[in-house]
Amino acid sequence: MKSGMNRPVHLKYLDAVCGLLEHFEQTQQNAVSSAAEHVSRALTGGGVVRCAGMGHGVDGDFINRAGGLAAVQPFKFDFSLNEPLPECLRNRPQEQPFDREIETVRFAVRASRLKRGDVVLIGSVSGRNRAPVELALCCRERGVVVIGFTSLAYTARVTPLHPSGKKLADASDVVVDIGVPYGDAAVEIPGIPEKMLPLSGVAMTIAGWMIWGAVMEKMAASGNPPTVFISINREDGKAFYDTSVAQYNRRGY
């Protein structure tokens, strides 16, 4: 990794990404191994692996991907309410205090088929926000293993927003430190007072694929390789994909 005040900004960003790679190699191997052990145990024990929202990460990068695990599936939910009011009544109070954000998360977990031994991945860069913390707490109440992706450097400098006073790192069974700085952005650009160019999306993607790779390695070494996908755009891709989907649906992993 090179450095220098005159180094172009796009190369400074690459330097910052290289720093992330060093961080993962030097500090996160135990977390990755622990996460992979939980995932492998869930898949071979009749459980499921769900990927919830990853903050600024791209959870879709892990789902239905060439070179990825068929068993990684989303956990998404939404709530809508249609109750039009005239303008003059828009600000009238609710009859009972209601925390929509937290109650929506609780309802989603209650309505789901998550069970003890399943695994859910949750991401929050700062770790302070209410919904990911509530999701982690609700999942753990069910005995679901939570793997949290967060920046320990960032979360150490912010106050929690969840009423429990907890952050994602406090509510997770396994904490993967994505290694991004406070504020996420990492590159100084002359003429702009604050650092720019965030790292969290890159970091969460790297961390996730490290875990999925470790899962594949563990399961294959045990003689029980997981169902995987290859690119559907290969000449044999569609047939391979269809076979993989059928195998996943038959075995559950």
LOVEXGU-474963 format. One record per residue (C-alpha): residue number from 0; residue in one letter; chain; x negated, y, z. Coordinates in nm, 2 decimals. Each point is the difference from the previous one (the first is absolute). Layout:
{NUM,"a","A",{X,Y,Z}},
...
! end
This chain:
{0,"m","A",{0.00,0.00,0.00}},
{1,"k","A",{-0.15,0.33,-0.11}},
{2,"s","A",{0.06,0.34,0.15}},
{3,"g","A",{-0.07,0.37,-0.08}},
{4,"m","A",{0.17,0.33,0.00}},
{5,"n","A",{-0.02,0.02,-0.38}},
{6,"r","A",{0.15,-0.34,-0.06}},
{7,"p","A",{0.32,0.02,-0.21}},
{8,"v","A",{0.32,-0.04,0.20}},
{9,"h","A",{0.11,-0.31,-0.18}},
{10,"l","A",{-0.32,-0.17,0.10}},
{11,"k","A",{0.03,0.13,0.35}},
{12,"y","A",{0.33,-0.19,0.01}},
{13,"l","A",{-0.17,-0.31,-0.11}},
{14,"d","A",{-0.25,0.05,0.28}},
{15,"a","A",{0.28,0.02,0.25}},
{16,"v","A",{0.15,-0.32,-0.14}},
{17,"c","A",{-0.34,-0.17,0.03}},
{18,"g","A",{0.00,0.10,0.36}},
{19,"l","A",{0.34,-0.18,0.04}},
{20,"l","A",{-0.15,-0.31,-0.14}},
{21,"e","A",{-0.28,0.02,0.26}},
{22,"h","A",{0.25,0.06,0.27}},
{23,"f","A",{0.20,-0.32,-0.09}},
{24,"e","A",{-0.31,-0.21,-0.03}},
{25,"q","A",{-0.16,0.11,0.32}},
{26,"t","A",{0.30,0.04,0.24}},
{27,"q","A",{0.31,-0.17,-0.13}},
{28,"q","A",{-0.09,-0.36,-0.07}},
{29,"n","A",{0.14,-0.12,0.33}},
{30,"a","A",{0.33,0.18,-0.06}},
{31,"v","A",{0.03,-0.14,-0.35}},
{32,"s","A",{-0.08,-0.35,0.12}},
{33,"s","A",{0.26,0.03,0.28}},
{34,"a","A",{0.26,0.13,-0.24}},
{35,"a","A",{-0.07,-0.28,-0.25}},
{36,"e","A",{0.03,-0.26,0.27}},
{37,"h","A",{0.35,0.13,0.10}},
{38,"v","A",{0.11,0.01,-0.36}},
{39,"s","A",{-0.13,-0.35,-0.08}},
{40,"r","A",{0.16,-0.14,0.32}},
{41,"a","A",{0.33,0.16,-0.09}},
{42,"l","A",{0.00,-0.13,-0.36}},
{43,"t","A",{-0.09,-0.36,0.09}},
{44,"g","A",{0.24,0.01,0.30}},
{45,"g","A",{0.32,0.09,-0.18}},
{46,"g","A",{-0.02,0.37,0.05}},
{47,"v","A",{0.00,0.29,-0.24}},
{48,"v","A",{-0.23,0.30,-0.06}},
{49,"r","A",{0.16,0.34,-0.06}},
{50,"c","A",{-0.16,0.32,-0.10}},
{51,"a","A",{0.18,0.31,0.12}},
{52,"g","A",{-0.08,0.36,-0.10}},
{53,"m","A",{-0.37,0.08,0.01}},
{54,"g","A",{0.01,0.37,0.05}},
{55,"h","A",{-0.21,0.14,-0.28}},
{56,"g","A",{-0.11,-0.35,-0.10}},
{57,"v","A",{0.16,-0.18,-0.29}},
{58,"d","A",{0.17,-0.30,0.15}},
{59,"g","A",{0.12,-0.09,-0.35}},
{60,"d","A",{-0.36,-0.07,-0.09}},
{61,"f","A",{0.02,-0.32,0.20}},
{62,"i","A",{0.34,-0.13,-0.13}},
{63,"n","A",{0.04,-0.22,-0.31}},
{64,"r","A",{-0.35,0.08,-0.11}},
{65,"a","A",{-0.24,-0.18,-0.22}},
{66,"g","A",{-0.27,-0.15,0.22}},
{67,"g","A",{0.23,0.03,0.30}},
{68,"l","A",{0.20,-0.22,0.23}},
{69,"a","A",{0.36,-0.09,-0.10}},
{70,"a","A",{0.10,0.00,0.37}},
{71,"v","A",{-0.06,0.37,0.06}},
{72,"q","A",{0.35,0.15,-0.01}},
{73,"p","A",{0.14,0.34,0.08}},
{74,"f","A",{0.19,0.12,0.31}},
{75,"k","A",{0.20,0.30,-0.10}},
{76,"f","A",{0.32,0.15,0.12}},
{77,"d","A",{0.22,0.31,-0.03}},
{78,"f","A",{0.31,0.14,0.15}},
{79,"s","A",{0.25,0.23,-0.17}},
{80,"l","A",{0.30,0.18,0.14}},
{81,"n","A",{0.26,0.18,-0.21}},
{82,"e","A",{0.21,0.24,0.21}},
{83,"p","A",{0.05,0.33,-0.17}},
{84,"l","A",{0.08,0.30,0.21}},
{85,"p","A",{0.10,0.36,-0.09}},
{86,"e","A",{-0.27,0.25,0.03}},
{87,"c","A",{0.15,0.16,0.31}},
{88,"l","A",{-0.03,-0.34,0.19}},
{89,"r","A",{-0.34,-0.11,-0.11}},
{90,"n","A",{-0.17,0.08,0.33}},
{91,"r","A",{0.25,-0.16,0.24}},
{92,"p","A",{-0.18,-0.23,0.25}},
{93,"q","A",{0.03,-0.38,0.00}},
{94,"e","A",{0.23,-0.15,0.27}},
{95,"q","A",{-0.29,-0.20,0.14}},
{96,"p","A",{-0.38,0.07,-0.03}},
{97,"f","A",{-0.13,-0.21,-0.28}},
{98,"d","A",{-0.36,-0.04,-0.12}},
{99,"r","A",{0.07,-0.10,-0.36}},
{100,"e","A",{-0.36,-0.08,-0.09}},
{101,"i","A",{-0.07,-0.23,0.29}},
{102,"e","A",{0.35,-0.16,0.00}},
{103,"t","A",{-0.03,-0.08,-0.38}},
{104,"v","A",{-0.33,-0.18,0.07}},
{105,"r","A",{0.16,-0.20,0.29}},
{106,"f","A",{0.30,-0.09,-0.21}},
{107,"a","A",{-0.22,-0.12,-0.29}},
{108,"v","A",{-0.19,-0.23,0.22}},
{109,"r","A",{0.32,-0.13,0.17}},
{110,"a","A",{0.15,-0.06,-0.34}},
{111,"s","A",{-0.30,-0.17,-0.14}},
{112,"r","A",{-0.10,-0.37,0.02}},
{113,"l","A",{-0.34,0.07,0.15}},
{114,"k","A",{-0.09,-0.25,0.26}},
{115,"r","A",{-0.27,-0.09,0.25}},
{116,"g","A",{-0.32,-0.09,-0.19}},
{117,"d","A",{0.06,0.21,-0.30}},
{118,"v","A",{-0.24,0.28,-0.09}},
{119,"v","A",{0.07,0.36,-0.10}},
{120,"l","A",{-0.26,0.24,-0.13}},
{121,"i","A",{0.07,0.37,0.09}},
{122,"g","A",{-0.21,0.30,-0.09}},
{123,"s","A",{-0.02,0.35,0.14}},
{124,"v","A",{-0.31,0.21,-0.06}},
{125,"s","A",{0.02,0.21,0.31}},
{126,"g","A",{0.20,-0.26,0.19}},
{127,"r","A",{0.21,0.26,0.17}},
{128,"n","A",{0.33,-0.01,-0.20}},
{129,"r","A",{0.32,-0.14,0.15}},
{130,"a","A",{0.13,-0.25,-0.26}},
{131,"p","A",{-0.31,-0.22,-0.03}},
{132,"v","A",{-0.05,-0.01,0.37}},
{133,"e","A",{0.36,-0.09,0.06}},
{134,"l","A",{-0.02,-0.27,-0.27}},
{135,"a","A",{-0.31,-0.15,0.16}},
{136,"l","A",{0.16,0.00,0.35}},
{137,"c","A",{0.33,-0.16,-0.13}},
{138,"c","A",{-0.19,-0.26,-0.19}},
{139,"r","A",{-0.22,-0.10,0.30}},
{140,"e","A",{0.32,-0.02,0.22}},
{141,"r","A",{0.10,-0.28,-0.24}},
{142,"g","A",{-0.34,-0.17,0.02}},
{143,"v","A",{-0.10,0.12,-0.35}},
{144,"v","A",{-0.37,0.06,-0.03}},
{145,"v","A",{-0.08,0.36,-0.10}},
{146,"i","A",{-0.31,0.09,-0.20}},
{147,"g","A",{-0.04,0.38,0.02}},
{148,"f","A",{-0.20,0.20,-0.25}},
{149,"t","A",{-0.11,0.33,0.15}},
{150,"s","A",{-0.29,0.23,0.04}},
{151,"l","A",{-0.14,-0.01,0.35}},
{152,"a","A",{-0.20,0.32,-0.05}},
{153,"y","A",{0.32,0.18,-0.11}},
{154,"t","A",{0.24,-0.15,0.26}},
{155,"a","A",{-0.24,0.09,0.28}},
{156,"r","A",{0.05,0.37,-0.07}},
{157,"v","A",{0.38,0.02,-0.03}},
{158,"t","A",{0.29,-0.02,0.24}},
{159,"p","A",{0.26,-0.28,-0.05}},
{160,"l","A",{0.35,0.09,-0.12}},
{161,"h","A",{0.17,-0.32,0.11}},
{162,"p","A",{0.19,0.03,0.32}},
{163,"s","A",{-0.19,-0.29,0.15}},
{164,"g","A",{-0.32,0.21,-0.02}},
{165,"k","A",{-0.16,-0.28,-0.21}},
{166,"k","A",{-0.18,0.02,-0.33}},
{167,"l","A",{-0.02,-0.28,-0.26}},
{168,"a","A",{-0.33,-0.12,0.14}},
{169,"d","A",{0.17,-0.05,0.34}},
{170,"a","A",{0.29,-0.19,-0.15}},
{171,"s","A",{-0.19,-0.25,-0.23}},
{172,"d","A",{-0.13,-0.34,0.07}},
{173,"v","A",{-0.29,0.05,-0.24}},
{174,"v","A",{-0.13,0.35,-0.08}},
{175,"v","A",{-0.19,0.05,-0.33}},
{176,"d","A",{-0.18,0.33,0.02}},
{177,"i","A",{0.01,0.14,-0.35}},
{178,"g","A",{-0.29,0.23,0.08}},
{179,"v","A",{0.12,0.33,-0.15}},
{180,"p","A",{-0.08,0.33,0.18}},
{181,"y","A",{0.23,0.22,0.20}},
{182,"g","A",{0.24,0.16,-0.26}},
{183,"d","A",{-0.08,-0.27,-0.25}},
{184,"a","A",{-0.17,0.23,-0.26}},
{185,"a","A",{-0.37,-0.05,-0.03}},
{186,"v","A",{-0.16,0.23,-0.26}},
{187,"e","A",{-0.12,0.35,0.03}},
{188,"i","A",{0.07,0.21,-0.31}},
{189,"p","A",{-0.16,0.35,-0.03}},
{190,"g","A",{0.26,0.27,0.02}},
{191,"i","A",{0.25,-0.21,0.19}},
{192,"p","A",{-0.02,0.04,0.38}},
{193,"e","A",{0.13,-0.35,0.09}},
{194,"k","A",{-0.12,-0.34,-0.11}},
{195,"m","A",{0.19,-0.15,-0.29}},
{196,"l","A",{0.06,-0.34,-0.16}},
{197,"p","A",{0.15,-0.26,0.23}},
{198,"l","A",{-0.14,-0.35,0.06}},
{199,"s","A",{0.29,-0.19,0.17}},
{200,"g","A",{0.16,-0.15,-0.31}},
{201,"v","A",{-0.34,-0.14,-0.11}},
{202,"a","A",{-0.08,-0.12,0.35}},
{203,"m","A",{0.33,-0.18,0.06}},
{204,"t","A",{-0.02,-0.17,-0.34}},
{205,"i","A",{-0.35,-0.12,0.08}},
{206,"a","A",{0.10,-0.13,0.34}},
{207,"g","A",{0.30,-0.18,-0.13}},
{208,"w","A",{-0.19,-0.18,-0.27}},
{209,"m","A",{-0.27,-0.10,0.24}},
{210,"i","A",{0.26,-0.16,0.22}},
{211,"w","A",{0.17,-0.18,-0.29}},
{212,"g","A",{-0.33,-0.13,-0.13}},
{213,"a","A",{-0.08,-0.13,0.35}},
{214,"v","A",{0.34,-0.17,0.01}},
{215,"m","A",{-0.06,-0.17,-0.34}},
{216,"e","A",{-0.34,-0.12,0.12}},
{217,"k","A",{0.13,-0.14,0.33}},
{218,"m","A",{0.29,-0.18,-0.15}},
{219,"a","A",{-0.20,-0.14,-0.29}},
{220,"a","A",{-0.27,-0.12,0.23}},
{221,"s","A",{0.26,-0.18,0.21}},
{222,"g","A",{0.12,-0.19,-0.31}},
{223,"n","A",{0.32,0.20,-0.01}},
{224,"p","A",{-0.05,0.27,-0.26}},
{225,"p","A",{0.27,0.27,-0.02}},
{226,"t","A",{0.20,0.08,-0.31}},
{227,"v","A",{-0.17,0.28,-0.20}},
{228,"f","A",{0.07,0.20,-0.31}},
{229,"i","A",{-0.20,0.07,-0.31}},
{230,"s","A",{0.06,0.28,-0.25}},
{231,"i","A",{0.32,-0.05,-0.19}},
{232,"n","A",{-0.16,0.16,-0.29}},
{233,"r","A",{-0.25,-0.28,-0.05}},
{234,"e","A",{0.09,-0.24,-0.28}},
{235,"d","A",{0.10,-0.26,0.26}},
{236,"g","A",{0.12,0.26,0.25}},
{237,"k","A",{0.38,-0.04,-0.03}},
{238,"a","A",{-0.01,-0.38,0.04}},
{239,"f","A",{-0.24,0.03,0.29}},
{240,"y","A",{0.22,0.26,0.17}},
{241,"d","A",{0.32,-0.21,-0.04}},
{242,"t","A",{-0.18,-0.30,0.15}},
{243,"s","A",{-0.13,0.21,0.29}},
{244,"v","A",{0.34,0.14,0.08}},
{245,"a","A",{0.16,-0.34,-0.01}},
{246,"q","A",{-0.28,-0.14,0.23}},
{247,"y","A",{0.04,0.30,0.24}},
{248,"n","A",{0.37,-0.05,0.02}},
{249,"r","A",{-0.04,-0.37,0.07}},
{250,"r","A",{-0.28,0.03,0.26}},
{251,"g","A",{0.05,0.35,0.14}},
{252,"y","A",{-0.36,0.09,-0.05}},
! end
